[in-house]
Structures are given as structure tokens and as C-alpha cells.
Amino acid sequence: MSTANRSDRHETRIVADPALPTILITREFDAPAERVFRAYTDPDLVVQWLGPRRLTMRIDVYEARTGGSYRYAHREADGTEYGFRGVFHEVRRDERIVQTFSYDGFPDGVSLETTLFEDLGGRTRVTTTSLMASVEARDAMIRSGMRRGVREGHERLDELLGGRRAGTPEEEPRRKA
């Protein structure tokens, strides 16, 4: 496989269809589906990768099971917090997660997210589709800086999984996915 093709796999693609209130996010990871899925559902791992690098994360609740809920906050160095919450509507091990997503700063703006984990034989393609109430709400989400946050989070997840960017031995001190 060419270097360009390998590199493209690790690009986070974020697409907003101009006619639909959706965001489609696709990224491949050099880890099996069960490890990637665990990184999405184990709060001890989620706190290590979700969100931009400049923010720290606090998880108040994270029950990644069908019918469970979550609440977490990202914190700036100056103490400013951004809270998020939702409900897990379906959690199917190593296959899919369906959840709601809401930002405390815009509590009426609830989106429905479906994340699929596609086993590619030792690698995993993760595809998340977010459905929002309107194109305007979707555009506001994009303007909020979500592209940068998602991309940085995926880079951090790649590092946690021991992917090509990590450069650390498998037995690193932090808990591995």
C-alpha cells in the first residue's frame, strides 16, 4: 500500500451535506474493533482522548450501555467549563452506539448520533453520523470549533491505541485501550 493511501486512512473526514442537517465523520484506526469500541465506552479511556488537547476532561457519569446516560465537562486552563450530556439509546458491543448529544450552552440543541465500528481485519473504520434539528444548528456546531476538537480527539485516540503517531511502547504507564 502506498504511503499516501495509508496516510489518508488516518485523516478525519468531516462532511456536512449542504441540504441536510447532518455531519458525517469518518476515521480509520490501526486497532481491532473491540479495542476502539472499548476506548469509546470505558470512561477511564474516554477521559484520555475525547476533545481538544488544550482542555482537561471530567466525567461525572458515563454509563455506556443501552439506556445509560453520560455527563462530562471539558475545562480550559482559566477554569471555563463546557458541559455535555446525553443518553445511550443503543450500545451494541464492537458494532454501534446510538446516543443523544447536547451541549449545556445550547440545551435545546439535541442531536442524535450513530457511531458504527467496521472491522477491517486488525483495523477499524469508525463512522459517526450526527443528525441535528436544522441546518442552522448544524452550521452553529461546525462554527463552534468542533472540527478541530474532533480531529485532535482522534489524534489522541490514535496515540492511546498505540497507533502510528504514538511512538511509545505497548506497556506505557497510561491504561491502554
HELIX and SHEET records of a PDB file:
HELIX    1   1 THR A    3  ARG A    9  1                                   7    
HELIX    2   2 ALA A   33  THR A   41  1                                   9    
HELIX    3   3 PRO A   43  TRP A   49  1                                   7    
HELIX    4   4 VAL A  135  MET A  141  1                                   7    
HELIX    5   5 ILE A  142  MET A  146  3                                   5    
HELIX    6   6 ARG A  147  LEU A  160  1                                  14    
SHEET    1   A 8 ARG A  13  VAL A  15  0                                        
SHEET    2   A 8 THR A  22  PHE A  29 -1                                        
SHEET    3   A 8 THR A 124  LEU A 131 -1                                        
SHEET    4   A 8 SER A 111  ASP A 119 -1                                        
SHEET    5   A 8 ARG A  96  TYR A 103 -1                                        
SHEET    6   A 8 GLU A  81  ARG A  92 -1                                        
SHEET    7   A 8 SER A  69  ARG A  75 -1                                        
SHEET    8   A 8 THR A  56  TYR A  62 -1                                        
END                                                                             
